[in-house]
Amino acid sequence: MSQASQTFQILNEDRDAFSSIRAAEVCSIETAKGIGLFDADKYYHGGDATNIRTFSSAVANDATRTYSLCKENPPDDYQDKERAQPLCSLMSPGLVPKEGGTCGRPDGECPPGFTFEPATGECRKPIQNIMRRREDMCDEQWHDWFTLPNYSLNNRYEKVDGVCHQPCPANTLPGRGTDPVTGKDRGKANIAKCVDKTEYLGGKFGGDSDYCNLAWIKRLSVKLPELGDEYLSHYPTFATNGSKAMEMAANEGAAMVIASSLKGLENLNAHSENMEKVCRNRVDTTERLTEAYAICENIKRNGPAAQGQYISQVRKTLKALYPTMAMDKIEKDVRNRYKVLKQACHYTFCDKNKADSDRANIIGKPALCFSKSDIERIALKEKDSLTTELESTGLDYPEAYIPGAPAAEEKRVVQRTSMNIINALFIMMAVIVIGSGIYFIIKGILNNRSVEEEIGSAHDIIKKHNATPP
């Protein structure tokens, strides 16, 4: 970025005289404009304005100033032409002047914390990746409470003896030796083993959803760009890089949260007494209740308009994250999620047995109760089209539990073995019956006897055999 010399002139206000402006001065003004330091009245502004060189002969004590925005090259360096260029450090952090008036990496390397970009030939500070391996940070994350199944029952990432144990899959729980409700000792613990919920503590939580109703409100309400903003608010170091970091958060971290939250839809009920206790202790907070109440109040107050807005937002979010997703196939599934969202609102903020809802009362709000038609159960598939589409993208959070669920798996192995034996017996019986029929038919044809006669002979033989004493 060089400036030619001896061509820049300025006319004074009377237009009867002019003076030449040095190339370095023109370069300084343009550079100051580019980095926001130039001021038409004060020339430069900022905390170090008095220390920036102007290269102007009209400014007193210019030589005593310590900082320059541009580098001035003597005329004989460039074929008797005076030139100037911005300082390399202003062009790109980490660059230094090189031969021929260019900027480049110092000694062929970038400073610590910078990387070389071959496409531009510059040293740049890399944007920190938003993704982090969960195994490397086994501590609890901000979204676990609504993305991990059975989070309220202490199903979580957990490091034991330096090994990070992943949470158990849906419908199972880690084999803990302590009752999560009473705190009583119930036997030897083995968190590496996942136990079917119908077997855990005698099936104490077998009939409950894997998520608290409050968590379902959050699960079914996540969308962009709000979720991207929330994601970055919990990882502030990512926000230092501006829009690029936001884009990465939305496309990577937030995408996983959304994919997890929109899978596995189910009809909801009021919590059982045991589930109510663990949800209050592990999930309920004033902040979460306040956010959920605002969502539910909007649904209650605005009716069809709120539903249309919800469907539109979910479609836009999915389209942004998964451009190839067939939106026409998932329309019904999105509407079903809105219906379940109303169920979650009702069972969270309405209590017919009391004058006020406990959870609404915590945040100083009136109860929110929905009509029976609003919360009626709907026909749901075990895996609907939207869940299938989300699973096909390969984005899944949390990661699959590799060891599986031993207790549930052992039961499935027995079931599969029993079914295989029964099927084999049926096949053998079928082969015997069909083979016997074919045998008698062929024999009857060869002996010119009817099938009935042949079958009768067979019966006679059997009778004789049965009558013969052993």
Protein Blocks (a to p, Z undefined) as FASTA:
>chain_A
ZZdehkaccddfkopaccdddfklmmmmmmmmmnopacfklopacjklmmpcehiakbgh
klmpmbdfbdcddfklngoiacddddfklmpghiacdehhiacdeehiacehiacdfkno
pacdddddfbdcfklmmbccfklmmmpghklnopacddeehiacddddehiacddfbdfk
lopaebjcdfkbccdfklggghlmmmpcfbdfklmmmmmmgccfklmmmmmmmmmmlmmn
ojmlmmmmmmmmmmmmmmmmmgoiacdddddfklmmmmmmmmmcfklmmmmmmmmmmmmm
nmmmmmmmmmmmmmmmmmmmmmmbcfklmmmmmmmmmmmmmmmmmmmmgcfkbmbdfklm
mnopacddddfklmgccdddfbdfklmmmmmnopacddddfklpfklmmmmmmmmmmmmm
mmmmmmmmmmmmmmmmmmmmmmmmmnopafklmmmmmmmmmmmmmmpcZZ
